[in-house]
Amino acid sequence: MKKSVYINSVGSVSPQNTLDNSVFLDEIVNYEDTTLAVISPNYKEFIPPAAARRMAKGIKMSTASAKTALSEAQIEESAVDAIIVGTGLGCIGDSEKFIKDIIDNDEQYLTPTRFIQSSHNTVAGQIALGMGCKGHNFTYVHSSSSFESSLLDAKMQLEENEAKHILVGGVDELVDHHENTHRFIGHIKKTPVHTNALLTSKSKGAVFSEGANFFLLSNEKTNSVYSQLIALKTFNTIALERIESLATDFLSENNLSIKDIDLIVMGNNGDIEFDAYYDELSNNIFKETPQAYYKHLSGEFDTASAFGFWLANKILKNQNIPKAVQMNSIQPEKLQTILLYNQYRGENQSFVLLKGC
């Protein structure tokens, strides 16, 4: 018999004040820009200063997020059986710096630190080294479904009792070359957009950002439990006209109907070319369902769906939908079952189903 999968704790570093789990979007930080940076915590609380100076931003964000999640779950670091991280770009900042060093130094006198830290699996490896975790250590680089791939791996291991506690995360950092490239190809909005006006911007592109969101998944509850991970499904591409039927099928496979969903959390990013996927659901089969969104707070990046996962878990734990994330005025009678839906530019689409504990 397959075991259940629980999300027992969370940790989030984002453009909002999310690392402190004692509060939940009590004060929203508003922006008016085309890119957002995370609010950096005091990394000295998580990492020795000498080590932090040599770390890429993605590693520091992830370490703070991961340690926050482990602290909330109140389990020993040695109890973690596996670390699984999803990332679209890894530590791309160090990759850029290493290539620049190659050019500036005429391919000579190069220090290896930036090269070592530039690989995609650096984050998972550094966390494991810090914890002394010698178990399953894996990094998924599946573009904007990287986090979902990590979740699926952890879910299967826990259900089959191959592990008891797994640390799962999604992380990406925003660096100059990546930003400039996406500006050039039109994936970033040309003019600044205010946080509260994202959905009405009616322009191409998204507001790009960065972040690190980590979760402790287990096959048993702890006192800090947030939710139960019921199911998830990913698709490479979905035709717009099929999105409703696939959402309905996903729910049916889990013995649920539209009426059973207490809240749908969607990844609208204000891109006039691709938000139609979300509109297809919100204006039709889920028009009578409470709706929430989050990329006006987190920005868009390959693992932004991990912030949506954080949001859904916090909503279930606190039994409250912050006004800042509400898309419509419909209030739920209860908050027990949440459906998450995300896509980026029409690809790497995903459904995730959570249930309160």
KAGI-V952130 format. One record per pair of residues at least 24 apart in sequence whose ideal C-beta (glycine too) atoms are under 6 Angstrom apart, sorted by the first residue. I is the first residue (numbers start at 1). GAP is how many residues later the second one is. D is the distance in whole Angstrom. If there is no record, write none. Layout:
# KAGI-V952130
i:I gap:GAP d:D
i:I gap:GAP d:D
This chain:
# KAGI-V952130
i:2 gap:157 d:4
i:3 gap:156 d:6
i:3 gap:158 d:6
i:3 gap:216 d:4
i:4 gap:224 d:6
i:5 gap:150 d:5
i:5 gap:153 d:5
i:5 gap:212 d:6
i:5 gap:224 d:4
i:6 gap:212 d:5
i:6 gap:215 d:5
i:6 gap:219 d:5
i:6 gap:222 d:5
i:7 gap:208 d:5
i:7 gap:210 d:6
i:7 gap:219 d:5
i:7 gap:220 d:5
i:7 gap:306 d:5
i:8 gap:65 d:5
i:8 gap:208 d:5
i:8 gap:210 d:5
i:8 gap:214 d:5
i:8 gap:216 d:6
i:8 gap:217 d:5
i:9 gap:60 d:5
i:9 gap:63 d:4
i:9 gap:64 d:4
i:9 gap:207 d:4
i:9 gap:215 d:5
i:10 gap:59 d:6
i:10 gap:205 d:5
i:10 gap:300 d:5
i:10 gap:303 d:6
i:11 gap:54 d:4
i:11 gap:57 d:3
i:11 gap:58 d:4
i:11 gap:203 d:5
i:12 gap:201 d:5
i:12 gap:298 d:5
i:13 gap:25 d:5
i:13 gap:48 d:4
i:13 gap:51 d:6
i:13 gap:52 d:5
i:13 gap:199 d:5
i:14 gap:24 d:6
i:14 gap:197 d:4
i:14 gap:284 d:5
i:14 gap:293 d:6
i:15 gap:194 d:6
i:16 gap:281 d:5
i:19 gap:49 d:6
i:21 gap:51 d:6
i:24 gap:290 d:5
i:24 gap:294 d:5
i:25 gap:297 d:4
i:25 gap:299 d:6
i:28 gap:296 d:5
i:30 gap:165 d:4
i:31 gap:164 d:5
i:32 gap:160 d:5
i:32 gap:162 d:5
i:33 gap:159 d:5
i:34 gap:154 d:5
i:34 gap:155 d:5
i:34 gap:158 d:6
i:34 gap:173 d:6
i:35 gap:144 d:6
i:35 gap:173 d:5
i:36 gap:173 d:4
i:36 gap:263 d:4
i:38 gap:172 d:6
i:38 gap:173 d:6
i:56 gap:35 d:4
i:56 gap:37 d:5
i:56 gap:38 d:5
i:56 gap:61 d:5
i:57 gap:116 d:5
i:58 gap:33 d:5
i:58 gap:65 d:6
i:58 gap:113 d:5
i:58 gap:115 d:4
i:59 gap:64 d:6
i:59 gap:67 d:5
i:61 gap:151 d:4
i:62 gap:61 d:5
i:62 gap:109 d:5
i:62 gap:150 d:4
i:65 gap:147 d:4
i:65 gap:149 d:4
i:66 gap:61 d:5
i:66 gap:101 d:6
i:66 gap:148 d:4
i:69 gap:145 d:5
i:69 gap:147 d:5
i:72 gap:152 d:5
i:73 gap:143 d:5
i:73 gap:149 d:5
i:73 gap:151 d:5
i:77 gap:54 d:4
i:79 gap:86 d:5
i:80 gap:53 d:5
i:80 gap:85 d:5
i:80 gap:87 d:5
i:81 gap:54 d:5
i:81 gap:82 d:4
i:81 gap:83 d:6
i:81 gap:84 d:6
i:82 gap:53 d:5
i:82 gap:54 d:4
i:82 gap:81 d:5
i:82 gap:84 d:5
i:83 gap:41 d:5
i:83 gap:44 d:6
i:83 gap:45 d:5
i:83 gap:50 d:6
i:83 gap:54 d:5
i:83 gap:84 d:5
i:84 gap:54 d:5
i:84 gap:66 d:4
i:84 gap:69 d:5
i:84 gap:70 d:5
i:84 gap:84 d:5
i:85 gap:38 d:5
i:85 gap:39 d:4
i:85 gap:54 d:5
i:85 gap:84 d:5
i:86 gap:54 d:5
i:86 gap:60 d:3
i:86 gap:61 d:4
i:86 gap:63 d:6
i:86 gap:64 d:4
i:86 gap:84 d:5
i:86 gap:217 d:5
i:87 gap:33 d:6
i:87 gap:59 d:6
i:87 gap:84 d:5
i:87 gap:85 d:6
i:88 gap:55 d:5
i:88 gap:58 d:5
i:88 gap:84 d:5
i:88 gap:214 d:2
i:89 gap:83 d:5
i:90 gap:30 d:3
i:91 gap:26 d:5
i:91 gap:27 d:6
i:91 gap:31 d:5
i:92 gap:83 d:6
i:92 gap:86 d:6
i:93 gap:80 d:6
i:93 gap:82 d:4
i:94 gap:24 d:4
i:96 gap:79 d:6
i:96 gap:81 d:5
i:123 gap:48 d:6
i:143 gap:159 d:6
i:143 gap:205 d:6
i:144 gap:158 d:5
i:144 gap:200 d:4
i:144 gap:204 d:4
i:145 gap:89 d:5
i:145 gap:203 d:4
i:145 gap:205 d:6
i:146 gap:156 d:6
i:146 gap:157 d:6
i:147 gap:156 d:4
i:147 gap:158 d:5
i:147 gap:159 d:4
i:148 gap:86 d:5
i:148 gap:202 d:5
i:151 gap:81 d:6
i:154 gap:63 d:5
i:155 gap:74 d:6
i:158 gap:61 d:4
i:165 gap:53 d:5
i:166 gap:51 d:5
i:167 gap:49 d:6
i:168 gap:47 d:5
i:168 gap:49 d:5
i:169 gap:45 d:4
i:170 gap:43 d:5
i:170 gap:133 d:3
i:170 gap:136 d:3
i:171 gap:41 d:4
i:172 gap:38 d:6
i:172 gap:129 d:4
i:172 gap:130 d:5
i:172 gap:131 d:5
i:173 gap:37 d:5
i:174 gap:36 d:4
i:195 gap:101 d:5
i:198 gap:72 d:4
i:198 gap:98 d:4
i:199 gap:69 d:6
i:199 gap:71 d:6
i:201 gap:69 d:5
i:202 gap:70 d:5
i:203 gap:69 d:6
i:204 gap:68 d:6
i:204 gap:69 d:6
i:205 gap:66 d:6
i:206 gap:63 d:4
i:206 gap:65 d:5
i:206 gap:94 d:4
i:207 gap:92 d:5
i:208 gap:91 d:6
i:208 gap:92 d:6
i:209 gap:90 d:2
i:209 gap:92 d:5
i:210 gap:91 d:6
i:211 gap:87 d:6
i:211 gap:96 d:6
i:213 gap:93 d:4
i:213 gap:94 d:6
i:213 gap:97 d:5
i:225 gap:132 d:5
i:226 gap:87 d:4
i:226 gap:91 d:5
i:227 gap:86 d:5
i:227 gap:89 d:5
i:227 gap:127 d:5
i:227 gap:129 d:6
i:228 gap:127 d:5
i:228 gap:129 d:6
i:230 gap:24 d:6
i:230 gap:123 d:4
i:230 gap:125 d:5
i:231 gap:122 d:5
i:232 gap:120 d:4
i:233 gap:118 d:5
i:234 gap:116 d:5
i:235 gap:114 d:5
i:237 gap:110 d:5
i:238 gap:111 d:5
i:243 gap:34 d:6
i:243 gap:37 d:5
i:244 gap:41 d:5
i:250 gap:101 d:5
i:254 gap:99 d:6
i:258 gap:27 d:5
i:260 gap:77 d:6
i:261 gap:28 d:6
i:261 gap:76 d:6
i:261 gap:78 d:5
i:262 gap:70 d:5
i:262 gap:72 d:6
i:262 gap:73 d:5
i:262 gap:74 d:6
i:262 gap:75 d:5
i:263 gap:27 d:5
i:263 gap:69 d:6
i:263 gap:75 d:5
i:264 gap:25 d:5
i:264 gap:27 d:5
i:264 gap:75 d:5
i:265 gap:27 d:5
i:265 gap:43 d:5
i:265 gap:47 d:5
i:265 gap:75 d:5
i:266 gap:27 d:5
i:266 gap:75 d:5
i:267 gap:28 d:6
i:267 gap:41 d:6
i:267 gap:75 d:4
i:268 gap:25 d:5
i:269 gap:26 d:4
i:269 gap:31 d:5
i:274 gap:71 d:5
i:274 gap:72 d:5
i:277 gap:66 d:5
i:290 gap:40 d:5
i:290 gap:42 d:5
i:291 gap:36 d:4
i:291 gap:37 d:5
i:292 gap:29 d:6
i:292 gap:33 d:4
i:292 gap:34 d:6
i:292 gap:35 d:6
i:293 gap:34 d:5
i:294 gap:31 d:6
i:305 gap:37 d:4
i:308 gap:32 d:6
i:312 gap:26 d:5
i:312 gap:28 d:6
i:312 gap:42 d:5
i:316 gap:40 d:4
